[in-house]
Amino acid sequence: MEYSESTIKGCEFYEVTCSKCGSNYHRVKGIIKYAFLFLEYVPCYPVSRKLVFECRDCKNKTDSSAVSAAILKKADDLVFSMVQFIPKFMGILLLIFALGFWAYTNEQENQRSTQYVSSPKVNDFYHIDYRHFTEALRPHEKYKIARVFDITDDIVTVRFGSVFYRYKSNTSQGLSSGQVSSAQYFEKKEYQFSLSELLALRQKNVLYKAERPTKNMLHGVIVIGKNHINIKQPPIETAYFPGAPENKKGIAFLQANYLIDNDTRAFDAFKKSAELNFKYGQLNLAEMYLTGKAVSRDVTQALYWLEQASKQGFSPAIKKYIFVCGKEPTCNLDNFYQQLSQVGVNYSLNI
């Protein structure tokens, strides 16, 4: 803490005799000493005050200790007022306001994070204290960014980023730099967490922050690259198969976040593609039924279209069907395997 002074102009005063020239004609000024932090023109609080009597004839200054208490009280009342002291608390008031605003925004952020974890969506980002998962880390390897790649029922599939961060705040910088939009940023290995497990990580502050992109953007930068959107795109050589143009159109609509009804138009395009027996369109349509995007969530419809794609020997659809079916009490995997065998699909080679 540092200190400075401000001078109050004061008034004419005739009740003090100059010890040098004998004149009673004085100008009395007030001086307020105040504490400040960093910025001198933003005082934190007043420390002391004093009066200065200056002779108008010889400019001699009379020490206030040589003036009687009654005269000092009278001069003090003339020079100082409450209005002059209030601005001297500006720094403290600003600090209280800043702390209050920080606490408010921090609480809002915590509430949003808990809400996002409670109702996860694909492409949500999690800020993770990775020390919870392993002790085999170097001292600076503490925090990571994770991203939600898939949600099936209450099972959330995430991938961790390949970059470690030393401080919690560095993960936000990792997002704001846009490096997470790179296709190589996230590891290939996937981890499945139940909703209750994610909430437990949130409660332990292992998952200390969750963020949800808007139109593929966070902090003013793109964080979801085109290759990161949770859709299945066929290789170039299948581009002219029946249903391929419709699937391509559905992908384009999903990426067109500037359109109000882009999800609905994507669903319609995937449905046309699926009905033309295009396996990528069938898988993408199933994903929309599972996530409830642009349509009410319907596991039965999702399993139906996954089965249609699986019958074409489509490994991603087979894996997805087995995963979803395993969580549905009424779903019979033996029947699914039998259906694959009947159409000549060796599912053991496609998983």
N, C-alpha and C positions, 0 to 999 in steps of 0.2 A: 504494500500500500504506500502511495506517495501523497504529498501534501502540497497545497497551493493556497493562494489568498485571492479574494475579490474585494474591491473597494466600493463602498456606498457613498455617494456624493455628500449626503448630509445637509446641514443648514448653517445659517449664521447663528452665533452664540455670543452673549454679552455678559456672562456671569463668571468668567475666568479671567484673571489678571495675568498678563504676560510677565514673566520673571525677568525678562531682558529689557523691554521698552516700557512696561507698565500699561500697555494698551489692553482694553477690555473687548476689543473687536477681534473675534476669533471665528474661524471656520472649523466646524466639527465634522469629522468623517468617521465612518464605521468600516471596520475591516473584519471580514469573516474568513476564518481559516477552515479549509475543508479537505477531506480525504478523497482521492480518486484512484482509479485502477486503469492503467494504460492511457486513457484519454483525459487530458487535463480539463477539457471543456465539458466533461460529463462527471460532475461531482457525485460522490456516493453518499456522504453525510457530513454535516458541519462538525468541526472539532471544538472551536472556540470563537469568541468575538472580542473585539476591543474597540475603544474610542481613541481618536487622535485629534487633539486641539492644536490648530495652527494659527498663529497670530497673522492677521491680514496685513499688518504694518511691517513687521520685521521677519516674517516667515519662521519665527522660532516655534518649535513644537513643545508644548507642555505635556509632561508625562502624566498619565491618568492617575498615577499613585499620589500625585501632589494635589489632586482635586478631591473635595469632600464627597462622601458617599451620596449625599442628597443631590448635589449637582450632577454627579455621574448618573444617578437614577433618572433625573430629568432629561439629561442629554441622551441617555440610552433610549428612553421612550420616544424622543423626537426622531432619532435616527433609525432605529431598528423596528421592524414589524414582522408579523408571522409570514406575510406574503414574500418577504425577502429570504426566508429560510426554507420554504417549501421547495424551490428549485434545487436546493443543495442536496435533496434526497433523490434526485433524478436517477442517479446510478443504481441506487438500491431498488427503486421502483421498477426500473428497466430490468434489473436482474431477477426480481420476483416475477415479473411478467414473463421473462424468457424461460425461467424454470417452470412456471405454470404451463406455458405453451408447450414446452418440451414434454412435461408429464402428460399433458392432454394428448399430444400427437403420438407419444409412445404407447399410451393406453389404447388409442384408436388403432394403432398398428398391431398391437397384441390381439385385440378383438378381431380384427380382420384376419390375422394369421390363424387364429383358432377356428374362425368361420370357414376359411379355405380348407383347413385340415379336416374339419367335420364334414364338409361337402366338397370333396376333391373333384377336380376336372383335369382332363388331359392337358398337358403343357403347363400345369402349375409348377412353380419353382420353389424348392425347399432349401433353406439355409441350415446346414447340418454341422453339429459338433462331431466330427468323425472319430474322435477319441473314444466314443462310446462303443464303437464297433470293433476296434482293435487297439492293442497297446504297442504293436510293432511299428511305431512311427518316430520320425525324427522330431527334435524339439519344435521346429517351425511348422511341422505338418499337423495342423489342428482342425481346420474347417474346410468344408466342401460345399459345392452347389449340387443339388439333385433335381431331376426333372421327372414329372409324371409322364410316362409313355403309354400307359394303358390302364383302364379301369374295367374290371369285370365283377359285377355284384359289389361285394365289399372288399375285394382284393385290388390293391393299387400296385401297379408295377412301375418301378422307378429305376433310373440309371444315375449313377454318380458321375460327376465331372472328373476329369483326369488331373485337374489342377488343385493343389493344396493351397490354403491361405493361412497366414500366421495369425491374423486378427479377425474378429467377427465382422468388423466394418469392411474388411477387404472383399467379402463375398458380394456385398452390394456394388462395390467398384467393379467386380468381375462381370456383373450384369450390366452396369451402366456403360462399360467399355464395349459391349456387344460381342465379346469373345465367345459367349455361349451359343451364338448363332452358327458357329462353325460346325460342320458335320463331324469333325474329329474331336470335338471337345468332350463329348460324353463317352464313357466306356461302353463296350458292347454287352458286358454282363448285366443281367437284369435281376432285380431283387423284388420279391413280392412281400407286401405288408398288408395285414388286415387293417380295417379302419380302426379297430380298437388298439392295435399296436401303434399306429401312427399317432393316435390321440395320447397314448401313454408316452411316446417320445416327445410329443408337444408339452405334456405336463411336466416332464423331467427337464425341459428346456434343451433337450438334445436337438430337436427340430425347433430352433429358436425364432424362426421367421418363415412365413410363407407368402409368396407373391403370385399374382395372377395377371398375365399379360392382357392388354386390351388391343385388339387388332394386331396381334403378334408383336406388340411393343411394350417395353418397360423403361422407365427413366428416360424416355424420349428417344430410345434406340430400338432397332429391330432385334429381338432376342429369339425369334422362331424363324429359322431359315426355311426356304421352300422344301428342302429335303427332310425337315423335322416334323412336318404336319403328319398326323396319324392316319395316313391313307396309303393304300397299296397301288403303286403305279406299275404297269406292265413294262417289259422291255420293249425297245423300239420295234423289233421285228413283229410284234403282235398288234401294232398300231392299227392295222386294217382288218382285224378280226371283227365279226359281228359283235356289237356291244362295246367295242374299244373306244369309238368316238364319244359315245354317251358317258363312259367311265371317265374319259379325259375331260369332258365338259363338267362332270360332277366335281372332279379335282379342282378345276379352275374356279368353280363357284365357291368351294370350301375356302379357297385362298383369297377370295374377293371379299374381304372384311368390310370394305366400304359400301357394300350392298346391304340393305336392311334385311332382305329375305334370302341371303346367300345360302344359309343352311337348308332352307326349304327347297330351293332350286337344285341344290346339290343332291338332296334326297331323291327328288324326282328323276334326276339324271341317272343316279346309281340304280334306281328301281328299273328304269328302262334297260340299262345295261345288264342287270341281273336277269331280267326276263328274257334277254337274248342269249342267256347261258354263258355270259362272259364271267369267268371265275373271279377276276379282280373286282368287277362290279358287284358280284355276289358277296364277296368278303367285305367290301366297303359298305354295302347296304346293311350287312349284319352288324358291323361296328356301330352304325347309326342307331339301329334298333337297341343295341346293348347300352349305348351311352344316353339314349333318349334325346338325341340331337335332332331337332326339327320334327320329332314324332314321339308319341308316348312310348316309354320303354316297353319292349315286348321280347322277352327271352325266347318264346316259342317261335316267333318269326325269325329271330336271329339264328336259332339252331337250324331252322329249315334251310335258310340260305347258306349257312356254313356247311350243311350236309350236301347241298347241291354243288358247292365248290369243291368239297372234299372228294366227291365221286369222280372228279376230274383229276384226282391225284395231286391236288394243290396242298402242299405241306403246311403253309401258314394257316389254312382253313382247318386242316385236320387237327393241328395243335390247339387251335382256338376252340374247336368243338369239344375236344377231350377235356380242356380246362373248364369250359362253361358247363358242360354236362356233368362233370364231377361235383359241381356245386348245386345241381338241381336234383332234388329227391325223386322226381318223377321221370328223370331222364335215364335211359338204359344204354350204357356204352356197348354192351354185347350186341344189341340190335344194330348199333352204328357200325361196329366192326363187320358184322354179317353183311350189311348193305354194301360196304366197301369191297368185301370179298366177291360179292355177286357181280360187281361191275369190273372186277379184275384189278382193284387197287390194293397193293401190298402196303398197308399202312405202316408196318414196322420199318419200312425203308424210307418213309416220307416224314417221319417225326424228327 
